[in-house]
Amino acid sequence: MKKAEKESKEINSNKKLGTPLKKIFVGILSLFILYLSLKYKIIIAIILIPVLILILIIIIWLYIYKKRNKERNQKAGYNEEWNDLYGEKISNISYAKDNKIKNTFKVNCENYIEIIGNLNDGRDYLKNERNYYNLFIPYISLKRKDKFNGIILFIHGGAWLIGEKENVEYLCIRYAKYGYITAEMSYTLLLEKYKEYSIFRILDEVTACIESIKEQLITKGFDGSKLELGIGGYSSGAHIALLYGYSIKNIPLPLKFLIDFVGPVSLEPDYWFKPKDKESILEDIEPKDIEKAFKENKLIGTNDFEGVYAVLMNGFLGKRFTDEQMKDMIDEKNKTIKKDNKKYIQLLNIVKFSFPTTFVNSKSVPTLCQYGGNDSIIGVVHYSALKKLSEKYGNKLKLVYMKNAEHDLISYDNENGLTAMKEMHYQILEFAKTYFTSQ
């Protein structure tokens, strides 16, 4: 309570223009103008006065802007900081063992998929500069190892092409402050070397990261048999979290739940739609509402060229199809995929093993989702697809709908946005409290 009152006083004092810093600046400015007036002709001082006043206005404006931006970020929850009072932060831990990442998508391994065959020619992967993670261990977990054994691993977004582990650090810090062990990982991007760097390598990297986290915590005195795991991600990171949680066999720690911030669940063009205009933003996004929106023409495609999805699908697989084969799949004139093309059918039959929707079943772990109604990148159709599957199999799926939010999930300038952001935060805590059995 005292901390909250202190922060409130600081914010209020920052809003006032008469802070000591500004008073000192005005005093110095006045003395400087007086000095110029005495030493030089008065005309020089008169010319300089507006310039100096303009500089002062700019400084004050930047100061106010910075403070207001800080306040907005405080509301949104993006400004958490970590210090030694909360616990330990161990940075840049390599999760590659003996400088390699074990390949579990090869013959005689648990995740081998026959239609795909040996990935990376059946070899393990060599460590690269992105195979690192940061680990946050709160003191309350260290002091009460028998009670606080829940770990939440967060995975960054960036369309599988860009991004850093620190992009989700605010989430790690936020939930570490509540006593949960948290971690953030980087993974190999799909920007180049497609043949080696497929989506399946990333899944093996997640496994390697979890194994390393477990080892780190055991060295800290935690009982490895009591550690439990939740995995969350944003955008492409959410896709990785969902795909991993639904499909991977022999996860190193018991997986209790998944957190999905605007995650894509398929690369098929039929999933990629956005509201036609602001008036078309839906009040609710249950499957029946999505179907009605399609009938009323409230949803339109998010991309004018479906070939983008085909190219990305090919990248997911390690670029199995040549450029010429990809051209055969695409109707350049109509900007669409030739869905009856034999090569495209073959591509889809293989790449479906990188879609979370392929693996949802009655044993899928509870999943908490957040989607934005005005998202023009990962539209609400993705949630609707997950919902249909959860209804079919009876697994736990919870939605926090942010009606006016776009893909960045920032719409706290309206009541729905603030309410939804707070609700998502409390739901994450509720999931952790409910599904981590050692809490």
C-alpha positions in Angstrom: 0.0 0.0 0.0 2.8 2.4 1.0 4.6 1.6 -2.3 1.5 2.3 -4.3 1.0 5.7 -2.4 4.6 6.6 -3.0 4.3 5.8 -6.8 1.1 7.8 -6.9 2.8 10.8 -5.3 5.8 10.6 -7.7 3.5 10.5 -10.7 1.5 13.5 -9.5 4.6 15.5 -8.7 6.0 14.8 -12.1 2.9 16.3 -13.7 3.7 19.7 -12.2 5.8 22.0 -14.3 7.3 23.6 -11.3 9.7 20.8 -10.5 13.1 21.7 -9.1 14.8 20.8 -12.4 12.7 23.3 -14.4 13.1 26.0 -11.7 16.8 25.7 -11.9 16.7 25.9 -15.7 14.5 29.0 -15.7 16.9 30.6 -13.2 19.9 29.9 -15.3 18.1 31.1 -18.4 17.2 34.4 -16.7 20.8 35.0 -15.5 22.1 34.2 -18.9 19.7 36.7 -20.6 20.7 39.4 -18.0 24.4 38.7 -18.7 23.8 39.1 -22.5 21.8 42.3 -22.0 24.6 43.9 -19.9 27.6 42.8 -22.0 26.2 43.0 -25.5 23.7 45.1 -27.3 20.1 44.6 -26.1 19.1 43.5 -29.7 21.2 40.3 -29.4 19.5 39.4 -26.2 16.1 40.0 -27.8 17.0 37.7 -30.7 18.3 34.9 -28.4 15.4 35.1 -26.0 12.8 33.4 -28.3 15.4 30.7 -29.3 16.1 29.9 -25.6 12.4 29.9 -24.8 11.8 27.5 -27.7 14.6 25.2 -26.3 13.0 25.4 -22.9 9.6 24.5 -24.3 11.1 21.5 -26.2 12.8 20.3 -23.0 9.6 20.6 -21.0 7.6 18.9 -23.7 10.0 16.0 -23.9 10.0 15.7 -20.1 6.2 15.6 -20.0 6.0 13.2 -22.9 8.4 10.8 -21.3 6.5 10.9 -18.0 3.1 10.4 -19.7 4.5 7.5 -21.7 5.8 6.0 -18.5 2.4 6.3 -16.9 0.7 4.7 -20.0 3.3 1.9 -19.9 2.6 1.4 -16.2 -1.1 0.9 -17.0 -0.2 -1.5 -19.8 2.3 -3.4 -17.6 5.3 -3.0 -20.0 7.7 -1.2 -17.7 8.6 -3.7 -15.0 12.1 -3.8 -13.9 14.1 -6.4 -12.0 16.6 -5.9 -9.2 18.3 -7.9 -6.6 15.5 -7.4 -4.1 13.3 -9.8 -6.0 15.7 -12.7 -6.6 18.3 -13.9 -9.0 18.5 -13.3 -12.7 20.9 -15.6 -14.6 21.5 -14.2 -18.1 22.5 -15.8 -21.4 22.6 -19.5 -20.4 23.3 -21.8 -23.3 20.8 -24.6 -23.6 22.9 -26.5 -26.2 24.5 -29.5 -24.6 28.0 -30.3 -25.9 27.4 -27.5 -28.4 24.6 -29.4 -30.0 20.8 -29.5 -30.0 19.4 -33.0 -30.1 17.3 -33.8 -33.1 14.1 -35.8 -32.1 12.6 -35.6 -35.6 14.6 -38.5 -37.1 14.1 -42.3 -37.4 13.8 -44.1 -34.1 13.2 -40.8 -32.1 10.0 -39.9 -30.4 8.8 -37.1 -32.7 9.7 -38.7 -36.0 7.0 -38.1 -38.7 7.2 -40.6 -41.4 5.7 -38.4 -44.2 8.4 -35.8 -43.5 11.3 -38.2 -43.0 14.6 -37.5 -41.4 15.0 -33.8 -40.7 18.5 -32.2 -41.1 19.5 -35.5 -42.7 19.1 -37.3 -39.4 21.9 -35.3 -37.7 21.7 -33.3 -34.5 21.9 -29.5 -34.8 25.0 -27.4 -34.2 24.7 -24.7 -31.5 24.3 -21.1 -32.9 24.4 -17.6 -31.4 20.7 -17.7 -30.6 20.6 -20.8 -28.4 20.5 -18.9 -25.1 17.9 -18.1 -22.4 17.5 -15.9 -19.3 16.3 -17.3 -16.0 14.5 -15.5 -13.2 14.4 -17.2 -9.8 12.5 -15.2 -7.1 13.7 -15.4 -3.5 10.4 -16.8 -2.3 10.9 -19.8 -4.6 14.5 -20.3 -3.2 13.2 -20.1 0.4 10.2 -22.3 -0.1 11.4 -24.9 -2.7 8.7 -27.3 -1.5 5.9 -24.8 -2.4 7.0 -22.7 -5.3 8.1 -25.0 -8.1 6.1 -23.6 -11.0 8.0 -22.4 -14.1 6.7 -20.3 -16.9 8.7 -20.2 -20.1 7.9 -17.3 -22.4 8.7 -17.3 -26.2 9.1 -14.1 -28.2 7.3 -13.2 -31.4 8.5 -11.8 -34.7 7.0 -13.8 -37.5 9.7 -16.5 -37.0 12.1 -14.1 -38.7 13.1 -11.5 -36.1 12.9 -10.9 -32.4 14.9 -11.4 -29.2 14.3 -13.2 -25.9 14.2 -9.8 -24.1 11.0 -8.9 -26.0 9.0 -10.9 -23.4 11.1 -9.9 -20.4 8.3 -7.8 -18.9 6.2 -11.0 -18.6 9.1 -12.9 -17.0 9.6 -10.1 -14.4 5.9 -9.7 -13.8 5.2 -13.3 -12.9 8.5 -13.8 -11.1 7.4 -11.1 -8.7 4.4 -13.3 -7.9 6.8 -16.1 -6.9 6.9 -18.1 -10.1 10.2 -19.1 -11.7 10.3 -17.6 -15.3 12.5 -17.9 -18.3 12.7 -16.3 -21.8 14.4 -17.9 -24.7 15.7 -17.1 -28.1 15.4 -19.6 -30.9 16.8 -20.1 -34.4 15.1 -17.8 -36.9 13.9 -19.0 -40.3 15.4 -16.1 -42.1 18.1 -18.1 -43.8 19.6 -21.6 -44.2 16.0 -23.0 -44.5 17.2 -26.5 -45.1 18.7 -26.7 -41.6 16.5 -24.1 -39.9 13.0 -25.5 -40.0 10.2 -25.0 -37.5 11.0 -28.5 -36.1 14.5 -27.4 -35.1 12.8 -24.7 -33.0 10.7 -27.3 -31.2 13.8 -29.3 -30.4 15.4 -26.0 -29.1 12.5 -25.6 -26.7 13.0 -29.1 -25.3 16.8 -28.3 -24.9 15.9 -25.1 -23.1 13.5 -26.8 -20.7 16.1 -29.5 -19.9 18.7 -26.8 -19.2 16.2 -24.9 -16.9 15.6 -28.1 -15.0 19.3 -28.7 -14.5 19.9 -25.2 -13.4 17.2 -25.4 -10.8 18.4 -28.7 -9.5 21.8 -27.2 -8.9 20.0 -24.5 -6.8 18.5 -27.2 -4.6 15.1 -27.6 -6.2 13.6 -31.1 -6.4 13.5 -32.0 -10.1 10.6 -34.4 -9.5 8.4 -31.5 -8.2 9.1 -28.9 -10.9 6.1 -28.1 -13.2 5.9 -26.1 -16.4 3.7 -23.6 -18.2 4.6 -22.2 -21.7 3.5 -18.9 -23.1 4.3 -16.9 -26.2 3.3 -13.9 -28.3 2.4 -14.1 -32.0 4.8 -16.6 -33.6 6.1 -17.4 -30.1 2.5 -18.4 -29.2 2.4 -20.6 -32.3 5.6 -22.3 -31.1 4.2 -22.7 -27.6 0.9 -24.2 -28.9 2.6 -26.5 -31.4 5.1 -27.6 -28.8 2.5 -28.2 -26.1 0.1 -30.1 -28.3 2.5 -32.2 -30.3 5.8 -32.9 -28.6 6.3 -36.2 -26.8 8.4 -36.7 -23.7 8.5 -33.1 -22.5 11.3 -32.9 -19.8 8.9 -31.4 -17.2 5.2 -32.0 -16.6 3.4 -29.4 -18.8 0.4 -28.0 -17.0 -0.9 -25.2 -19.3 -0.3 -22.9 -22.3 -0.6 -19.1 -22.7 -1.5 -17.9 -26.2 -1.1 -14.2 -27.0 -2.5 -13.8 -30.6 -0.9 -17.0 -31.9 -1.5 -18.3 -35.4 -2.8 -21.9 -35.5 -2.5 -22.6 -39.2 -0.9 -21.1 -42.3 -3.8 -22.1 -44.6 -5.2 -19.0 -46.3 -8.7 -19.8 -45.0 -7.6 -18.7 -41.5 -6.3 -15.3 -42.3 -9.1 -12.7 -42.0 -9.5 -9.3 -40.4 -12.5 -6.9 -39.9 -13.6 -5.1 -43.0 -13.8 -1.8 -41.1 -14.2 -0.5 -37.6 -18.0 -1.1 -37.7 -17.3 -4.8 -38.5 -15.3 -5.4 -35.3 -17.1 -8.3 -33.5 -18.6 -8.1 -30.0 -17.8 -11.8 -29.6 -15.7 -14.3 -31.5 -17.2 -17.6 -30.7 -17.5 -19.9 -33.8 -21.1 -19.0 -34.4 -20.2 -15.3 -34.4 -17.4 -15.9 -36.9 -19.7 -17.8 -39.2 -22.2 -15.0 -39.0 -19.6 -12.4 -39.8 -18.5 -14.3 -42.9 -22.1 -14.4 -44.1 -22.5 -10.6 -43.5 -19.2 -9.9 -45.3 -17.6 -8.4 -42.2 -14.4 -10.3 -42.5 -11.9 -9.9 -45.4 -8.5 -11.5 -46.2 -5.5 -10.1 -44.4 -3.2 -10.5 -47.4 -3.7 -9.7 -51.1 -1.4 -12.4 -52.2 -2.0 -15.9 -50.8 1.4 -17.0 -52.2 3.0 -15.5 -49.0 1.5 -18.3 -47.0 2.7 -21.0 -49.4 6.3 -19.6 -49.3 6.2 -19.5 -45.5 4.8 -23.1 -45.4 7.8 -24.2 -47.5 10.1 -22.3 -45.1 8.6 -24.2 -42.2 9.6 -27.5 -43.8 13.2 -26.5 -44.6 12.4 -25.4 -48.1 11.5 -28.9 -49.5 10.1 -27.4 -52.8 12.1 -25.5 -55.4 11.2 -22.0 -56.6 9.9 -23.5 -59.8 7.6 -25.8 -57.9 6.4 -23.0 -55.8 5.5 -20.9 -58.9 3.4 -23.8 -60.2 1.3 -23.7 -57.0 0.5 -20.0 -57.3 -1.9 -18.2 -59.6 0.0 -14.9 -60.1 -2.9 -13.2 -62.0 -5.5 -13.8 -59.4 -3.1 -13.6 -56.4 -4.2 -17.0 -55.1 -2.9 -20.5 -54.4 -3.9 -23.2 -56.8 -5.4 -25.4 -54.2 -5.9 -28.3 -56.6 -2.2 -28.3 -57.6 -0.7 -31.7 -56.8 2.5 -30.1 -55.4 0.5 -27.8 -53.1 -1.6 -30.7 -51.8 1.7 -32.5 -51.1 3.0 -29.4 -49.4 -0.1 -29.0 -47.2 -0.1 -32.7 -46.3 3.4 -32.3 -44.9 3.3 -28.8 -43.4 0.1 -29.6 -41.5 2.4 -31.2 -38.9 3.5 -27.6 -38.0 -0.1 -26.4 -37.3 -1.2 -26.6 -33.7 -4.7 -27.5 -34.9 -3.4 -30.8 -36.2 -2.6 -32.0 -32.7 -5.5 -30.8 -30.5 -7.2 -33.7 -28.8 -8.9 -34.7 -25.5 -5.6 -34.8 -23.7 -4.4 -31.3 -24.7 -3.4 -29.2 -21.7 -5.6 -26.2 -20.6 -4.9 -23.2 -22.8 -5.5 -19.5 -22.1 -5.9 -17.2 -25.1 -6.0 -13.5 -25.8 -6.9 -12.1 -29.2 -7.7 -8.6 -30.5 -10.9 -7.9 -32.4 -9.2 -5.3 -34.7 -6.1 -7.5 -35.4 -5.2 -7.2 -39.1 -2.3 -9.8 -38.8 -3.5 -12.7 -36.7 -7.3 -12.4 -36.9 -10.0 -13.8 -34.6 -10.5 -16.8 -37.0 -7.5 -18.4 -35.4 -9.2 -18.5 -31.9 -12.4 -19.7 -33.5 -10.6 -22.7 -34.9 -9.1 -23.6 -31.5 -12.6 -23.2 -29.9 -14.2 -25.6 -32.4 -11.6 -28.2 -31.5 -11.9 -27.6 -27.8 -15.7 -28.1 -28.1 -15.1 -31.3 -30.1 -12.6 -32.8 -27.6 -13.8 -31.2 -24.4 -10.5 -29.7 -23.4 -10.1 -26.5 -21.4 -9.8 -23.3 -23.5 -10.2 -19.9 -21.9 -10.5 -16.6 -23.9 -9.8 -13.0 -22.9 -11.1 -11.0 -25.8 -9.7 -7.5 -26.4 -12.3 -6.1 -28.7 -10.6 -3.0 -30.0 -7.0 -4.2 -29.9 -4.8 -4.7 -32.9 -1.9 -7.2 -33.1 0.2 -5.5 -30.4 -2.7 -6.0 -27.9 -2.4 -2.4 -26.7 -5.8 -0.7 -26.5 -5.8 0.5 -22.9 -7.0 3.9 -23.9 -10.6 2.5 -23.7 -12.4 0.7 -21.0 -12.5 -2.6 -22.9 -8.8 -2.5 -23.3 -7.9 -1.9 -19.7 -10.4 -4.4 -18.4 -9.2 -7.1 -20.8 -5.5 -6.5 -20.0 -6.2 -6.8 -16.3 -8.4 -9.8 -16.9 -5.6 -11.6 -18.8 -3.2 -10.9 -16.0 -5.5 -12.3 -13.4 -6.3 -15.3 -15.6 -2.6 -16.1 -15.9 -2.3 -16.0 -12.2 -5.4 -18.1 -11.8 -4.1 -20.7 -14.3 -0.8 -20.9 -12.4 -2.6 -21.2 -9.1 -5.0 -23.9 -10.4 -2.7 -26.1 -12.5 0.6 -25.9 -10.6 -0.1 -28.5 -8.0 2.7 -27.5 -5.7 1.4 -24.0 -5.1 
